[in-house]
Amino acid sequence: MAMTLHFGVVAQNQLSKIAALWPKILPILRQASPSQGSEIANIFHEWVHPNHPGSGTPPEYEQESRGYARQMMVDLLRAYAGKWTFHHRLHNYAEKLGLLDKVEIDPIAAVLYPPRDFDDWENEETRRAAAADELASQLKDRDPASVALILTPIEEQARAAGISWPSWGRRVCWRIAEAADNPAVWIKALRETGAPAHLLEPFFEKAATKQPSEADIGMLLASEKRDSQALAIGLVLKYGTPGSSIWRQASPLFKNYTEWINGCVLRKEIKSENLKALLNHEEPDVRGMVDGVTVNAGDSLNGADAVAFAEHGNHLRFRLGF
């Protein structure tokens, strides 16, 4: 038996034959899991852009191809009614097909995870920030438990669908935390719903300006979620004290988060006594993590600290402000 393989654009007289298979495909796609949303959206690329990456097909080819794509998109958006993550994935192709009025994304989800606007990216950040601030102003005076029950499920749905960027939930919570008189209440409400660390962080930071709760930080350290552990380690390094009970609980985990710690060091978020403790840590990876980090002695250290750090010259290089 001979098999002939053809590469290139499908002949126009074959488009209708391929599109005729759609009624058999649609029931299968209805059963897709949220994590498959990106692959389903990618189905439309060749239908919407038959000339990609070059050119060569006549206008009537593109018109026919997009006509089939339009009907398929209408069917899928209807099949995924009430499932905002699928509509989020299909948004950009639906826009190109003139079907944005058929896209239905939960309004709060649209603020936390807005579809990307590739045509107006310069103004996109400003619009998104304004929408996040407006949402925060609407939520900040509500019962924290009710807000947690709104935000956390959306975060879980986004995670299940592999949607992680752009994420504006952290900004929303920062704005709420700025106005919160009792961040501990918000921490409790969010933790009880299993909220991700980026929603918790603003309230922990607000609480830390007064007195960090070792009990709450300890629960983050004991969590099986890496983002929760990373948040706890950052709080310990920024606000904890070497030798304290919470430091001893966090210390064995430092080796698993050296990149996270390195980021804190580079941003100069770790106070000098804690940085010195890292330089004397029992784990070589933790000690070596600060190797090569440049510290401006004039900006970051007083004279006594500079002398102490100079004793660890093999770990830390100085850029002296001469």
Protein Blocks (a to p, Z undefined) as FASTA:
>chain_A
ZZdddedjddfklmmmmmmmmmmmmmmmmmpcfklmmmmmmmmmmmmmmmbcbehiafkl
mmmmmmmmmmmmmmmmmmmgoiaklmmmmmmmmmmnopmmmpccdfklmmmmgcddfklm
mlmmmmmmmmmmmmmmmmmmmcfklmmmmmmmmmmmmmmnopabdcfklmmmmmmmmmpm
blmlmmmmmmmnopafklmmmmmmmmmmmoccfklmmmmmmpmbfklmmmmmmmmmmmmc
ehiaklmmmmmmmmmmmmmmmmmmmnopacfklmmmmmmpfblklmmmmgoiacdfklmp
cfklmmmmmmmmmmpccddfZZ
